[in-house]
Amino acid sequence: MNISAQVAKSIGRHFVSMSCVQDPPYGAAKILLFSGFVADIAGEWFYITAGHILRDIESAINAGSTFNHWRLGDQTAGNQSNNIAVPYDFELKHWCVLEDSSTGLDYAALHIGGLYRTQLEAGGVVPIAKQAWGDYISKHDYWVLAGIPSESISYDDKNNITAEFVMIPLISDNPTMSAGQKAVNRFSARILEGSDEVVKDIDGMSGGPIIMLSKASGAWKYSVIGIQSAWCPSTRTIFACPFSSFAKALEPVVLEALSQCGRQRD
């Protein structure tokens, strides 16, 4: 197995898609599929994606759209159960969203517990552990973006949504390229030349993890360094929000919530 296949198999265990059917007030219904991944924060599972996805859904709901048939897809983790994803009862109030386009903040997290966690575990999903929370300023050999582009999605108009999980090589940019407050809250990279043969448009990959690969003592290691947020098609430049800072900020909140639950049980 080559390094690309090994990385895809490893990252695929953490990757979970989120899909639904949007019924707008006018026009035909359409299938939506979002990229994201699962992380372990203080022993609890959280689904991580881009905050603007939730804001866009909220705006569409306010404009009259309804969203149905929500699913969490664990096929990249190895679940081959007739390509059937995990049914999910979507509620905006259950999400923690930190999104501000003026400052570059673009985060969303959903606690995954109970039956959802049990089903994803049964499907082979493994959360990103704290030791694999990396940062974009560390020395590395490669960066890659993982996700599902919208251009690869198809639907049988019944139950099954099929899509292609891809990994795109990146070339890191100077982290000071972004101006103002955005320079603190996000970093950039360029999609490697020739990748348009694999993916022409990365729409749909928002929320996917940016992976850092490094080789030490003959062994490859990977860590998640960012969450895909936006991109500039003309220059094929992506913009991502650092992951570890968000995860570390959530830790004390989760620990306090667990402590409160413990006190209530006592």
Secondary structure, DSSP 8 states (H G I E B T S, - for coil): --HHHHHHHHHHTTB-EEEEEEE-SSS--EEEEE--EEEEETTEEEEEE-HHHHHHHHHHHHTT-EEEEEEEE-GGGT--STT--EE----GGGEEEEEETTTTEEEEEEEE-HHHHHHHHHTT---B-GGGB--TTS--SEEEEEE--GGG-EE-SSS-EE---EEEEEEE--TT-S-TTHHHH-EEEEE-TTGGGT-S--TT-TT-EEEEEEEETTEEEEEEEEEEEEEETTTTEEEEEEHHHHHHHHHHHHHHHHHHHHHHH-
